[in-house]
Amino acid sequence: MKGSSQQFLPIGEIKEGVLVLKSGGLRGILMVSSINFALKSSDEQQAIIYQFQNFLNSLDFTTQILVYSRRVNMAGYLEKLKNLEERQTNDLIRAQTADYRRFIKQVLEKGDIMSKTFYIVVPYTLTEAQGTVSATREIFRKKKTSPTGSRISNEAFNRARSQLMQRMEFVAIGLRRCQLGAVPLTSPELIEMLWALHHPDSAERGYYPSIMPEIIN
């Protein structure tokens, strides 16, 4: 079967920190911090739940919550500890470093160490920006389909992106009330995130392809 795997993805291009879908829709992605909910007092937990409930009720658009779990490769860290141990001239510190390295190795033998990253996907569509289907068709007609499948004119993109950024700021403010930080991903960060999702083994080893400057908007 000929053709790249990109033709099966719904994403047409990544532009100015926004995913542009082949259908013409836009998606912005916020990376969200975490809190140790279990360590909070009962009153604090109830306050966070109440604020999160208010946040969800305040949304008049759909969002997607994505939790990305990845196995952490500790081989490089263990090698670094071994090098520190060998270069250490103090016998006591060298012994402590060796004990710590053995402890980490034993932990890894019992199970994998996982890292979790939290994202919120915020959508915006051209029909929302234009209000009518005929106007949206006019936007599509003004620009021929690109090799990646994106068909949005620059004018339509700028208008839609402005509205999308307002939505993302609204979401970030709501999350801050829940003691959660949120920052929008840039174009390089979006590329790295998508690469890691589709190449988990390479991402686990810490390998990411170099991003050519000309493809970053």
WOSUL-V765152 format. One record per residue. N is the residue number from 0. RES is the residue in one letter. SS is DSSP state (hx for helix, st for strand, lp for the rest). PSI is psi as a letter, one per 30 degrees, with the letter a starting at -180 (NA if undefined). OMEGA is omega as a letter, one per 30 degrees, with the letter a starting at -180 (999 if undefined). Layout:
BEGIN
n=N res=RES ss=SS psi=PSI omega=OMEGA
n=N res=RES ss=SS psi=PSI omega=OMEGA
END
This chain:
BEGIN
n=0 res=M ss=lp psi=k omega=a
n=1 res=K ss=lp psi=l omega=l
n=2 res=G ss=lp psi=l omega=a
n=3 res=S ss=lp psi=l omega=l
n=4 res=S ss=hx psi=f omega=a
n=5 res=Q ss=hx psi=f omega=a
n=6 res=Q ss=hx psi=f omega=l
n=7 res=F ss=hx psi=f omega=l
n=8 res=L ss=lp psi=k omega=l
n=9 res=P ss=lp psi=f omega=a
n=10 res=I ss=st psi=k omega=l
n=11 res=G ss=st psi=e omega=l
n=12 res=E ss=st psi=l omega=l
n=13 res=I ss=st psi=j omega=a
n=14 res=K ss=st psi=k omega=l
n=15 res=E ss=lp psi=h omega=l
n=16 res=G ss=lp psi=g omega=a
n=17 res=V ss=st psi=k omega=l
n=18 res=L ss=st psi=k omega=l
n=19 res=V ss=st psi=j omega=a
n=20 res=L ss=st psi=l omega=l
n=21 res=K ss=lp psi=f omega=l
n=22 res=S ss=lp psi=f omega=a
n=23 res=G ss=lp psi=f omega=l
n=24 res=G ss=lp psi=l omega=l
n=25 res=L ss=st psi=k omega=l
n=26 res=R ss=st psi=k omega=l
n=27 res=G ss=st psi=k omega=a
n=28 res=I ss=st psi=k omega=l
n=29 res=L ss=st psi=k omega=l
n=30 res=M ss=st psi=k omega=a
n=31 res=V ss=st psi=k omega=l
n=32 res=S ss=lp psi=l omega=l
n=33 res=S ss=lp psi=l omega=l
n=34 res=I ss=lp psi=l omega=l
n=35 res=N ss=lp psi=i omega=a
n=36 res=F ss=hx psi=e omega=a
n=37 res=A ss=hx psi=f omega=a
n=38 res=L ss=hx psi=f omega=l
n=39 res=K ss=lp psi=l omega=l
n=40 res=S ss=lp psi=l omega=a
n=41 res=S ss=hx psi=e omega=l
n=42 res=D ss=hx psi=e omega=l
n=43 res=E ss=hx psi=e omega=l
n=44 res=Q ss=hx psi=e omega=l
n=45 res=Q ss=hx psi=e omega=l
n=46 res=A ss=hx psi=e omega=l
n=47 res=I ss=hx psi=e omega=l
n=48 res=I ss=hx psi=e omega=a
n=49 res=Y ss=hx psi=e omega=l
n=50 res=Q ss=hx psi=e omega=l
n=51 res=F ss=hx psi=e omega=l
n=52 res=Q ss=hx psi=e omega=l
n=53 res=N ss=hx psi=e omega=l
n=54 res=F ss=hx psi=e omega=l
n=55 res=L ss=hx psi=e omega=a
n=56 res=N ss=hx psi=f omega=a
n=57 res=S ss=hx psi=f omega=a
n=58 res=L ss=lp psi=k omega=l
n=59 res=D ss=lp psi=g omega=l
n=60 res=F ss=lp psi=l omega=a
n=61 res=T ss=lp psi=k omega=l
n=62 res=T ss=st psi=l omega=l
n=63 res=Q ss=st psi=k omega=l
n=64 res=I ss=st psi=k omega=a
n=65 res=L ss=st psi=k omega=l
n=66 res=V ss=st psi=j omega=a
n=67 res=Y ss=st psi=j omega=l
n=68 res=S ss=st psi=k omega=a
n=69 res=R ss=st psi=k omega=l
n=70 res=R ss=st psi=k omega=a
n=71 res=V ss=lp psi=k omega=l
n=72 res=N ss=lp psi=j omega=a
n=73 res=M ss=lp psi=g omega=a
n=74 res=A ss=hx psi=e omega=a
n=75 res=G ss=hx psi=e omega=l
n=76 res=Y ss=hx psi=e omega=l
n=77 res=L ss=hx psi=e omega=l
n=78 res=E ss=hx psi=e omega=l
n=79 res=K ss=hx psi=e omega=l
n=80 res=L ss=hx psi=e omega=l
n=81 res=K ss=hx psi=e omega=l
n=82 res=N ss=hx psi=e omega=l
n=83 res=L ss=hx psi=e omega=l
n=84 res=E ss=hx psi=e omega=a
n=85 res=E ss=hx psi=e omega=a
n=86 res=R ss=hx psi=f omega=a
n=87 res=Q ss=lp psi=k omega=a
n=88 res=T ss=lp psi=f omega=l
n=89 res=N ss=lp psi=k omega=a
n=90 res=D ss=hx psi=e omega=a
n=91 res=L ss=hx psi=e omega=l
n=92 res=I ss=hx psi=e omega=l
n=93 res=R ss=hx psi=e omega=l
n=94 res=A ss=hx psi=e omega=l
n=95 res=Q ss=hx psi=e omega=l
n=96 res=T ss=hx psi=e omega=l
n=97 res=A ss=hx psi=e omega=l
n=98 res=D ss=hx psi=e omega=a
n=99 res=Y ss=hx psi=e omega=l
n=100 res=R ss=hx psi=e omega=l
n=101 res=R ss=hx psi=e omega=l
n=102 res=F ss=hx psi=e omega=l
n=103 res=I ss=hx psi=e omega=a
n=104 res=K ss=hx psi=e omega=l
n=105 res=Q ss=hx psi=e omega=l
n=106 res=V ss=hx psi=e omega=a
n=107 res=L ss=hx psi=e omega=l
n=108 res=E ss=hx psi=f omega=a
n=109 res=K ss=hx psi=f omega=a
n=110 res=G ss=lp psi=l omega=a
n=111 res=D ss=lp psi=k omega=l
n=112 res=I ss=lp psi=k omega=a
n=113 res=M ss=st psi=k omega=l
n=114 res=S ss=st psi=k omega=a
n=115 res=K ss=st psi=k omega=l
n=116 res=T ss=st psi=k omega=a
n=117 res=F ss=st psi=k omega=a
n=118 res=Y ss=st psi=l omega=l
n=119 res=I ss=st psi=k omega=a
n=120 res=V ss=st psi=k omega=a
n=121 res=V ss=st psi=k omega=a
n=122 res=P ss=st psi=l omega=l
n=123 res=Y ss=st psi=k omega=a
n=124 res=T ss=lp psi=l omega=a
n=125 res=L ss=hx psi=f omega=l
n=126 res=T ss=hx psi=e omega=l
n=127 res=E ss=hx psi=e omega=a
n=128 res=A ss=hx psi=e omega=a
n=129 res=Q ss=hx psi=e omega=l
n=130 res=G ss=lp psi=f omega=a
n=131 res=T ss=lp psi=l omega=l
n=132 res=V ss=hx psi=e omega=a
n=133 res=S ss=hx psi=e omega=l
n=134 res=A ss=hx psi=e omega=l
n=135 res=T ss=hx psi=e omega=l
n=136 res=R ss=hx psi=e omega=l
n=137 res=E ss=hx psi=e omega=l
n=138 res=I ss=hx psi=e omega=l
n=139 res=F ss=hx psi=e omega=a
n=140 res=R ss=hx psi=f omega=a
n=141 res=K ss=lp psi=f omega=a
n=142 res=K ss=lp psi=k omega=l
n=143 res=K ss=lp psi=l omega=l
n=144 res=T ss=lp psi=k omega=l
n=145 res=S ss=lp psi=l omega=l
n=146 res=P ss=lp psi=f omega=a
n=147 res=T ss=lp psi=f omega=l
n=148 res=G ss=lp psi=f omega=l
n=149 res=S ss=lp psi=k omega=a
n=150 res=R ss=lp psi=g omega=a
n=151 res=I ss=lp psi=k omega=l
n=152 res=S ss=lp psi=l omega=a
n=153 res=N ss=hx psi=e omega=a
n=154 res=E ss=hx psi=e omega=l
n=155 res=A ss=hx psi=e omega=l
n=156 res=F ss=hx psi=e omega=a
n=157 res=N ss=hx psi=e omega=l
n=158 res=R ss=hx psi=e omega=a
n=159 res=A ss=hx psi=e omega=a
n=160 res=R ss=hx psi=e omega=l
n=161 res=S ss=hx psi=e omega=l
n=162 res=Q ss=hx psi=e omega=l
n=163 res=L ss=hx psi=e omega=l
n=164 res=M ss=hx psi=e omega=l
n=165 res=Q ss=hx psi=e omega=l
n=166 res=R ss=hx psi=e omega=a
n=167 res=M ss=hx psi=e omega=l
n=168 res=E ss=hx psi=e omega=l
n=169 res=F ss=hx psi=e omega=l
n=170 res=V ss=hx psi=e omega=a
n=171 res=A ss=hx psi=e omega=l
n=172 res=I ss=hx psi=e omega=l
n=173 res=G ss=hx psi=e omega=l
n=174 res=L ss=hx psi=e omega=l
n=175 res=R ss=hx psi=e omega=l
n=176 res=R ss=lp psi=f omega=l
n=177 res=C ss=lp psi=g omega=a
n=178 res=Q ss=lp psi=g omega=l
n=179 res=L ss=lp psi=k omega=l
n=180 res=G ss=lp psi=l omega=l
n=181 res=A ss=st psi=k omega=l
n=182 res=V ss=st psi=k omega=l
n=183 res=P ss=st psi=k omega=l
n=184 res=L ss=lp psi=k omega=l
n=185 res=T ss=lp psi=l omega=l
n=186 res=S ss=hx psi=e omega=l
n=187 res=P ss=hx psi=e omega=l
n=188 res=E ss=hx psi=e omega=l
n=189 res=L ss=hx psi=e omega=l
n=190 res=I ss=hx psi=e omega=l
n=191 res=E ss=hx psi=e omega=l
n=192 res=M ss=hx psi=e omega=l
n=193 res=L ss=hx psi=e omega=l
n=194 res=W ss=hx psi=e omega=a
n=195 res=A ss=hx psi=e omega=l
n=196 res=L ss=hx psi=e omega=a
n=197 res=H ss=hx psi=f omega=l
n=198 res=H ss=lp psi=i omega=a
n=199 res=P ss=hx psi=e omega=a
n=200 res=D ss=hx psi=e omega=l
n=201 res=S ss=hx psi=e omega=l
n=202 res=A ss=hx psi=e omega=l
n=203 res=E ss=hx psi=e omega=l
n=204 res=R ss=lp psi=f omega=l
n=205 res=G ss=lp psi=g omega=l
n=206 res=Y ss=lp psi=k omega=l
n=207 res=Y ss=lp psi=k omega=l
n=208 res=P ss=lp psi=l omega=l
n=209 res=S ss=lp psi=k omega=a
n=210 res=I ss=lp psi=j omega=a
n=211 res=M ss=lp psi=k omega=a
n=212 res=P ss=hx psi=e omega=a
n=213 res=E ss=hx psi=f omega=a
n=214 res=I ss=hx psi=f omega=l
n=215 res=I ss=lp psi=k omega=l
n=216 res=N ss=lp psi=NA omega=999
END
